[in-house]
Amino acid sequence: MIRRLTVDDIDAFRELREEAMRLYPESFGSPEEEAGGETRDAAYRGYLKSDLWGDFDNGTLVGTIGFHIHPEKNYGQIFSMYVRSAYQDKGIGDRLVKNVLKVAENQVEQIHVCVVHTAEAALKTFLKNGFEICHTDAQAFCLNDTTYDEHLLVKKLR
């Protein structure tokens, strides 16, 4: 079941984000999250006030995807997509992307998403859903002495 997350989901969201940051630090995390405590919780409450969707399995949050509309630029931005490791390869990421596409179809002309080059499953999911790589930022950032490229993918809706 996919539904929009609320601040009542903060504990489930925190648990999911902690797994994402532990397993894929090159794709997730922020200074606020790394600071922990109230700073991290304030960041999570901010996420949950945005258009953040979750996929649930028997009441357990198993995946998320965020979507922000930039009305002045007439495009939307996907952020913070993650599926729990135990639920990967079951089509959940695909369902989450399709949900955002349906939400966005009459609101924006195109959707953007940035994907770290090592996130092969995410990249495959977006390409499968009609996104195209329009730019690669070589060595976009460095984490623990390793540099990562980041792809900007775009899907035109109209």
SERO-4910 file (N, C-alpha, C, O; in steps of 0.05 Angstrom, whole numbers):
BEGIN
 pado doro    nc1    nc2    nc3   cac1   cac2   cac3    cc1    cc2    cc3    oc1    oc2    oc3
  Met    A     17    -24      0      0      0      0     18     25      0     36     27     17
  Ile    A     13     43    -18     28     68    -20     10     90     -9    -13     93    -17
  Arg    A     21    107      8      7    130     18     27    152     25     50    147     29
  Arg    A     16    176     27     33    199     35     40    196     64     23    190     81
  Leu    A     65    201     71     74    200     99     67    226    113     66    247    101
  Thr    A     64    223    139     58    247    156     78    247    179     94    228    182
  Val    A     77    267    196     95    268    218     90    245    238    107    239    254
  Asp    A     67    233    236     62    210    253     79    186    245     81    166    261
  Asp    A     91    187    222    108    165    212    138    170    218    155    156    207
  Ile    A    144    189    235    172    197    239    189    174    249    212    171    240
  Asp    A    179    157    267    196    135    277    202    114    255    224    105    252
  Ala    A    182    108    239    186     89    217    204    101    196    222     87    185
  Phe    A    201    127    190    219    140    171    248    141    181    266    136    166
  Arg    A    251    147    207    278    148    219    292    121    216    315    119    208
  Glu    A    277     99    222    288     72    220    296     66    191    318     54    187
  Leu    A    280     73    172    286     68    144    310     84    135    328     73    121
  Arg    A    311    109    142    334    126    135    360    117    147    381    118    135
  Glu    A    359    107    172    383     97    185    394     73    170    418     70    167
  Glu    A    376     55    160    386     33    144    398     43    118    419     34    110
  Ala    A    385     62    105    394     73     79    422     85     83    440     81     66
  Met    A    426    101    104    451    114    108    473     95    116    497     98    108
  Arg    A    466     73    130    486     53    138    495     37    114    519     31    110
  Leu    A    476     29     97    483     11     74    492     26     49    508     16     34
  Tyr    A    483     51     46    489     66     22    496     95     28    482    114     20
  Pro    A    518     99     43    524    127     52    530    145     29    527    170     31
  Glu    A    538    135      6    543    152    -18    518    163    -30    519    182    -45
  Ser    A    495    151    -23    470    160    -35    452    175    -15    434    190    -23
  Phe    A    457    171     11    439    183     31    455    197     53    479    192     57
  Gly    A    441    214     67    453    228     89    455    258     85    454    267     62
  Ser    A    456    272    106    459    301    105    473    310    131    474    294    150
  Pro    A    483    334    132    496    343    157    477    342    180    485    336    203
  Glu    A    451    348    175    432    348    197    428    319    208    426    315    232
  Glu    A    427    300    190    423    272    198    448    262    213    446    248    233
  Glu    A    471    270    204    496    261    216    499    274    244    512    263    261
  Ala    A    488    298    248    489    311    274    473    296    295    480    296    319
  Gly    A    452    282    286    436    266    304    418    283    322    416    307    319
  Gly    A    406    270    341    389    283    361    367    300    350    354    293    330
  Glu    A    362    322    363    340    340    355    344    352    327    325    357    312
  Thr    A    370    357    320    376    368    293    366    348    271    354    356    252
  Arg    A    372    322    275    364    302    257    333    300    256    321    299    235
  Asp    A    321    300    280    292    297    281    278    321    267    257    318    255
  Ala    A    289    345    270    278    368    257    280    365    227    261    372    212
  Ala    A    302    354    217    305    349    188    284    329    179    272    332    158
  Tyr    A    280    308    195    260    287    187    232    299    187    216    292    169
  Arg    A    225    316    207    199    329    207    196    346    182    174    348    170
  Gly    A    218    359    173    217    375    148    212    357    124    195    364    107
  Tyr    A    225    334    123    220    316    101    190    308    100    178    308     79
  Leu    A    180    302    124    153    291    126    131    312    121    108    306    117
  Lys    A    139    338    121    120    359    114    119    363     84    101    376     74
  Ser    A    137    351     70    137    353     41    121    330     29    108    315     43
  Asp    A    122    327      3    107    307    -11    124    281    -11    138    276    -30
  Leu    A    122    266     11    138    242     14    119    218     16    101    218     33
  Trp    A    124    199     -1    106    175     -3    120    151      9    145    149      7
  Gly    A    105    133     20    116    109     31    100     84     22     76     86     18
  Asp    A    114     63     18    102     37     11    103     20     37    124     17     49
  Phe    A     80      9     44     78     -7     69     71    -36     63     56    -42     45
  Asp    A     83    -53     79     77    -82     78     68    -90    106     84    -91    125
  Asn    A     42    -96    109     31   -103    136     39    -83    157     46    -91    180
  Gly    A     37    -57    151     42    -36    170     71    -28    173     78     -9    187
  Thr    A     90    -42    159    118    -35    160    126    -18    136    120    -26    113
  Leu    A    139      5    141    148     22    119    171      8    106    192      4    118
  Val    A    168      1     80    189    -13     66    202      3     44    223     -5     33
  Gly    A    191     26     36    203     43     16    192     71     17    169     75     25
  Thr    A    208     90      7    199    118      6    208    131    -20    227    122    -33
  Ile    A    194    152    -27    202    169    -49    191    197    -44    167    200    -36
  Gly    A    207    217    -47    199    244    -44    195    258    -71    208    251    -90
  Phe    A    178    278    -71    173    293    -96    168    322    -89    150    328    -73
  His    A    183    340   -101    180    369    -96    176    383   -123    191    378   -142
  Ile    A    156    400   -124    150    414   -149    163    442   -147    159    456   -127
  His    A    177    449   -168    189    476   -171    170    491   -190    176    491   -214
  Pro    A    149    504   -180    129    516   -198    140    538   -216    131    541   -239
  Glu    A    159    553   -206    170    574   -222    187    563   -246    191    578   -265
  Lys    A    195    538   -244    211    526   -266    195    505   -281    204    494   -301
  Asn    A    171    498   -271    153    479   -282    165    451   -285    161    437   -305
  Tyr    A    180    443   -264    189    415   -263    188    405   -234    187    421   -215
  Gly    A    189    379   -232    189    367   -205    215    353   -200    229    346   -219
  Gln    A    222    348   -175    247    336   -168    240    312   -149    227    315   -129
  Ile    A    250    288   -157    248    265   -140    271    265   -121    294    271   -129
  Phe    A    266    258    -96    288    256    -76    283    233    -57    260    224    -54
  Ser    A    304    225    -44    302    206    -21    287    180    -28    271    171    -11
  Met    A    292    169    -51    279    143    -57    297    120    -45    321    119    -50
  Tyr    A    284    103    -30    298     81    -18    278     58    -12    255     63     -4
  Val    A    287     34    -17    272      9    -11    290     -7      8    313    -12      3
  Arg    A    278    -16     30    293    -33     50    306    -56     36    295    -67     17
  Ser    A    330    -63     45    345    -84     33    330   -110     31    332   -124     11
  Ala    A    314   -117     51    299   -142     50    276   -142     30    265   -163     24
  Tyr    A    270   -118     19    247   -116      1    256   -108    -28    240   -104    -45
  Gln    A    282   -106    -32    292    -99    -58    287   -121    -78    285   -144    -70
  Asp    A    286   -114   -103    281   -133   -125    253   -145   -124    249   -167   -134
  Lys    A    234   -130   -113    206   -139   -112    187   -120   -126    163   -122   -123
  Gly    A    199   -100   -140    182    -81   -155    172    -57   -139    156    -41   -149
  Ile    A    181    -54   -114    172    -32    -98    181     -5   -108    166     14   -110
  Gly    A    207     -4   -116    217     21   -127    202     29   -152    196     53   -156
  Asp    A    196     10   -169    180     15   -193    153     26   -186    143     45   -198
  Arg    A    139     14   -166    113     24   -158    115     52   -147     97     69   -153
  Leu    A    136     58   -131    139     85   -120    143    106   -142    131    127   -141
  Val    A    160     99   -162    164    117   -184    138    122   -200    132    145   -207
  Lys    A    124    100   -206     99    103   -220     78    120   -205     63    135   -217
  Asn    A     78    118   -178     61    135   -162     68    164   -166     50    181   -169
  Val    A     93    171   -165    101    199   -169     94    208   -198     85    231   -201
  Leu    A     98    191   -217     91    199   -245     61    205   -247     54    224   -261
  Lys    A     45    190   -234     16    195   -235      9    221   -221     -7    237   -231
  Val    A     22    226   -197     17    251   -183     26    275   -199     13    296   -199
  Ala    A     48    272   -214     60    294   -228     49    300   -255     52    322   -266
  Glu    A     35    281   -267     28    282   -296     14    307   -305     19    317   -327
  Asn    A     -3    319   -288    -17    343   -296     -7    368   -282    -19    389   -283
  Gln    A     16    365   -268     26    388   -253     52    400   -263     57    424   -260
  Val    A     68    384   -277     94    394   -286    100    383   -315     87    364   -324
  Glu    A    118    396   -328    126    387   -355    147    365   -354    148    349   -373
  Gln    A    163    365   -334    184    345   -332    192    339   -303    186    355   -285
  Ile    A    205    317   -299    214    309   -272    244    303   -273    254    291   -292
  His    A    258    313   -253    287    309   -251    293    290   -227    278    290   -207
  Val    A    315    276   -229    324    260   -206    354    257   -209    364    253   -232
  Cys    A    369    259   -187    398    254   -187    403    227   -175    392    220   -154
  Val    A    420    211   -188    426    184   -179    457    180   -179    470    185   -200
  Val    A    468    171   -157    496    165   -155    502    141   -174    486    122   -175
  His    A    524    142   -187    530    121   -208    531     93   -196    527     73   -211
  Thr    A    536     90   -170    537     63   -158    509     52   -152    507     28   -146
  Ala    A    488     68   -154    461     59   -147    448     47   -172    430     58   -184
  Glu    A    459     24   -180    451     11   -205    421      4   -206    409      7   -227
  Ala    A    410     -6   -184    382    -14   -184    364     10   -188    345      9   -203
  Ala    A    371     32   -174    355     57   -177    357     67   -206    337     75   -218
  Leu    A    381     68   -216    385     77   -244    368     60   -263    355     71   -281
  Lys    A    369     34   -260    354     16   -277    324     22   -275    309     22   -295
  Thr    A    314     27   -250    285     32   -246    277     58   -260    256     58   -273
  Phe    A    293     79   -258    286    104   -271    287    101   -301    269    111   -315
  Leu    A    307     88   -312    309     85   -341    286     69   -351    275     75   -372
  Lys    A    278     48   -337    254     32   -344    229     48   -345    211     42   -361
  Asn    A    227     69   -329    204     86   -328    206    111   -346    191    130   -343
  Gly    A    224    110   -366    225    131   -386    243    155   -380    243    174   -395
  Phe    A    258    154   -358    277    175   -353    302    171   -371    308    148   -378
  Glu    A    315    193   -377    339    192   -393    361    207   -378    357    227   -366
  Ile    A    386    196   -380    409    210   -369    415    234   -387    420    231   -410
  Cys    A    413    258   -375    419    282   -392    445    295   -384    456    312   -399
  His    A    457    287   -361    482    298   -353    495    280   -332    481    269   -315
  Thr    A    521    278   -333    536    264   -312    556    283   -300    573    293   -315
  Asp    A    554    287   -275    573    304   -260    596    286   -250    593    272   -230
  Ala    A    618    285   -265    640    268   -258    652    277   -231    656    301   -227
  Gln    A    658    258   -214    669    264   -188    653    285   -173    665    305   -163
  Ala    A    627    282   -172    609    301   -160    615    306   -130    612    328   -120
  Phe    A    623    285   -116    630    288    -88    649    266    -79    652    245    -93
  Cys    A    661    270    -56    680    251    -45    670    242    -18    662    259     -1
  Leu    A    671    216    -12    663    206     14    683    184     21    687    165      7
  Asn    A    696    188     44    716    169     53    738    163     32    744    140     27
  Asp    A    748    184     20    769    182      0    761    168    -26    778    161    -42
  Thr    A    735    165    -30    725    154    -56    708    175    -69    691    188    -56
  Thr    A    713    179    -95    697    199   -110    674    185   -124    676    161   -132
  Tyr    A    652    199   -127    628    188   -139    618    206   -161    617    231   -158
  Asp    A    610    194   -183    596    209   -205    566    209   -198    556    192   -184
  Glu    A    553    230   -208    524    232   -203    511    238   -230    519    256   -245
  His    A    490    223   -236    475    226   -261    450    243   -255    437    240   -235
  Leu    A    444    262   -273    419    276   -273    402    263   -295    409    262   -318
  Leu    A    379    252   -286    360    240   -304    335    257   -307    327    270   -287
  Val    A    324    258   -330    300    274   -335    280    257   -350    286    242   -367
  Lys    A    254    261   -342    232    249   -357    214    272   -365    203    286   -348
  Lys    A    209    275   -391    190    295   -401    162    283   -400    158    261   -411
  Leu    A    144    298   -389    116    289   -387     99    301   -409     79    289   -417
  Arg    A    106    325   -418     91    338   -440    110    350   -460    102    362   -479
***
